[in-house]
Amino acid sequence: MNPPSVAAATFGLADGAIADLSVCWLGRMEFAAALLLQEEILAKKRKDRLSADELLLLEHEPVYTIGRTPDRSSLLGAAHLPHPLFSINRGGQATYHGPGQLMGYPIIDLRRCGQDLHRYLRWTEQLLIELLAKYGIAASRRESLTGVWAENRKIASIGVGVRHWITMHGFALNVCGDLSPFSHIVPCGINRVAMTSIEKETGNEFSVVEIGEALEKLALDRIIDLRVAPEVEPINA
């Protein structure tokens, strides 16, 4: 993937400042390192509201995560898990991340987006639905279940954390490779859910980098759909 790309547009910030999106491909990274990087970017954005929103694209080494919930039944006890487990500040139940999965971590100031978390979640789902359509996959949402589905098979999971109206964590899109690690948990707490991937749905081979490049272009084009235009003061005749 090419070096970070930036799309910019003005959204009524102070002094005509620029609210932009920077997309960065990080390659394969341990989960702990990616979490630390997100924390650093979020802290920077808290101090400087005019700093660019960022979208980190990467793959993880095998890992399980679970959100901030007292109900940990989706881990099925956890002692049997073949890979490390992280409890993190996102919503949702247990999931798996690993090679063959495109991770996307948007670090976005929702104060530029109407402070509307539901709008942000729907934007993220729509971004993935449009991406999958490019590969002939008719993906969709399912009522009351965050994420993206190919018929009754889950192809992308979404888990978001928000601090001071700035997002972290994000989405995991199954591109290719081994899905068997999902069998050690109840993915996203949904019993008997079938997990799928772009490779399984199309019968064709794709790399995470290839799908990441397509997602980058789409995100830069669609970021404006998430923004809320400032109200225009009426002009007195």
C-alpha positions in Angstrom: 0.0 0.0 0.0 1.1 3.5 -0.7 2.2 6.0 2.0 -0.6 7.7 4.1 -3.2 9.5 2.0 -5.0 12.6 3.1 -8.4 14.0 2.0 -9.3 17.5 3.3 -12.4 19.6 3.4 -13.5 22.5 5.6 -16.3 21.9 8.1 -16.8 25.2 9.8 -14.0 24.8 12.4 -12.4 27.8 14.1 -10.7 30.2 11.8 -11.4 28.2 8.7 -9.3 25.3 9.9 -9.1 22.1 7.9 -10.8 18.9 9.2 -9.1 16.1 7.2 -8.7 12.3 7.2 -5.3 10.6 7.1 -5.2 6.9 6.2 -2.2 4.9 7.2 -1.2 1.3 6.4 0.7 -0.3 9.3 1.2 -3.8 8.1 1.0 -6.7 10.6 1.2 -5.5 14.2 0.8 -7.0 17.7 -2.5 -5.9 19.3 -0.8 -4.3 22.3 1.3 -2.0 20.0 -1.7 -1.0 17.9 -3.7 -0.2 21.1 -0.9 2.0 22.4 -0.7 3.8 19.1 -4.4 4.5 19.2 -4.1 5.8 22.7 -1.3 8.2 21.7 -3.3 9.5 18.7 -6.4 10.0 20.8 -4.4 11.9 23.4 -3.0 14.2 20.7 -6.4 14.9 19.3 -7.8 15.8 22.7 -5.1 18.4 23.0 -5.5 19.7 19.4 -9.0 19.6 18.1 -7.7 20.7 14.7 -5.5 17.7 14.2 -6.5 15.3 11.4 -8.8 12.4 11.9 -7.0 9.2 11.3 -7.8 5.7 9.9 -5.3 3.0 10.7 -5.4 -0.1 8.5 -3.5 -3.2 9.5 -3.4 -6.9 10.3 -3.0 -8.4 13.8 -1.1 -11.4 15.0 -3.6 -13.9 16.4 -5.5 -12.4 19.4 -8.9 -12.5 21.2 -10.6 -9.4 22.6 -13.6 -8.7 24.6 -15.4 -5.4 25.4 -16.3 -3.7 28.7 -19.1 -6.1 29.8 -19.6 -8.1 33.0 -21.0 -10.9 30.8 -18.0 -12.9 29.6 -19.9 -16.0 28.6 -18.9 -15.6 25.0 -15.4 -16.6 26.0 -16.6 -20.0 27.0 -14.3 -19.9 30.1 -11.3 -18.5 28.2 -8.7 -20.9 29.7 -8.8 -23.0 26.5 -8.1 -20.1 24.1 -5.1 -20.7 21.9 -4.1 -17.1 21.6 -3.8 -14.1 24.0 -6.8 -12.3 25.3 -7.3 -8.6 25.8 -10.1 -6.9 27.7 -10.5 -3.5 26.1 -12.7 -0.3 26.2 -15.1 -1.1 23.4 -18.6 -2.3 23.3 -19.4 -5.9 22.5 -18.6 -9.5 23.3 -15.6 -11.6 22.4 -14.1 -11.8 18.9 -10.9 -13.0 17.2 -8.4 -11.0 15.1 -5.6 -12.5 13.1 -3.8 -12.8 9.7 -6.2 -12.5 6.8 -8.3 -10.0 8.5 -8.3 -6.3 7.6 -8.4 -4.2 10.8 -9.6 -0.6 10.6 -9.2 1.8 13.5 -10.8 5.2 12.7 -9.8 7.8 15.3 -12.4 10.4 14.5 -13.6 13.4 16.4 -17.4 13.0 16.6 -17.8 16.7 17.5 -17.3 17.2 13.8 -20.1 14.6 13.1 -22.9 15.9 15.3 -21.8 13.9 18.3 -23.9 11.0 17.1 -22.4 7.6 17.8 -25.3 5.8 16.0 -24.6 7.8 12.8 -21.0 6.9 13.0 -21.8 3.1 13.4 -24.1 3.2 10.4 -21.5 5.1 8.4 -18.9 2.4 9.2 -21.3 -0.4 8.2 -22.2 1.4 4.9 -18.5 1.9 4.1 -18.0 -1.9 4.4 -21.2 -2.7 2.5 -20.1 -0.5 -0.4 -16.6 -2.0 -0.4 -17.9 -5.6 -0.5 -20.2 -4.7 -3.4 -17.1 -3.9 -5.4 -16.3 -7.7 -5.1 -19.8 -8.9 -6.0 -20.9 -9.5 -2.4 -24.4 -8.3 -1.5 -23.7 -7.5 2.1 -26.2 -5.9 4.5 -27.0 -4.9 8.1 -29.1 -7.1 10.4 -31.6 -5.5 12.7 -30.3 -4.9 16.3 -26.9 -6.5 15.4 -24.0 -4.2 14.7 -21.7 -5.5 11.9 -22.0 -6.5 8.3 -23.4 -9.8 6.9 -23.5 -11.8 3.7 -27.0 -13.3 4.0 -26.8 -15.0 7.4 -23.0 -15.2 7.6 -21.0 -12.5 9.4 -18.2 -11.1 7.3 -17.3 -8.0 9.4 -17.4 -7.1 13.1 -17.6 -3.6 14.6 -16.6 -2.6 18.1 -16.2 1.0 19.1 -14.8 2.9 22.0 -15.4 6.6 22.5 -13.6 9.0 24.8 -14.4 12.7 24.9 -16.3 12.2 21.6 -13.2 10.7 19.9 -13.5 7.2 18.6 -11.0 4.3 18.8 -11.1 0.6 17.9 -13.3 0.0 14.9 -13.9 -2.8 12.4 -12.5 -6.2 11.4 -13.2 -7.4 7.9 -12.5 -11.1 7.1 -10.6 -11.2 3.9 -9.0 -14.6 3.6 -7.3 -17.3 5.6 -8.2 -19.5 8.6 -11.5 -18.8 10.4 -11.3 -21.7 12.8 -10.1 -19.6 15.8 -13.6 -18.2 15.9 -14.8 -21.7 17.0 -13.1 -21.3 20.4 -15.6 -18.5 21.4 -19.1 -17.4 20.7 -18.3 -14.7 18.2 -19.8 -11.3 19.3 -22.0 -13.3 21.7 -24.2 -14.6 18.8 -24.9 -18.3 19.2 -24.4 -20.5 16.2 -23.2 -17.6 14.0 -21.4 -18.6 10.8 -18.3 -16.6 10.0 -17.3 -16.0 6.5 -14.8 -14.0 4.4 -14.4 -12.3 1.0 -12.4 -15.4 -0.1 -15.1 -17.8 0.9 -17.9 -15.8 -0.5 -16.3 -15.2 -3.9 -14.1 -18.3 -4.3 -11.3 -16.0 -5.3 -8.0 -15.2 -3.6 -7.5 -11.7 -2.2 -4.7 -10.2 -0.1 -5.4 -7.9 2.9 -3.2 -5.3 1.3 -5.4 -5.3 -1.8 -8.6 -4.9 0.1 -7.0 -2.3 2.3 -6.1 -0.2 -0.7 -9.7 -0.3 -2.0 -11.0 0.6 1.5 -8.6 3.5 1.7 -9.9 5.0 -1.5 -13.5 4.6 -0.4 -13.0 6.0 3.0 -11.3 9.1 1.6 -14.3 9.6 -0.7 -17.0 8.8 1.9 -15.6 10.7 4.9 -17.6 13.8 3.9 -20.9 11.8 4.3 -20.1 11.5 8.0 -19.5 15.2 8.6 -22.1 17.6 9.7 -22.1 20.9 7.9 -22.1 24.0 10.1 -25.4 25.9 10.3 -25.4 28.9 8.1 -26.6 32.1 9.7 -29.4 33.8 7.8 -28.4 37.0 5.9 -30.6 39.9 6.8 -31.7 41.8 3.7 
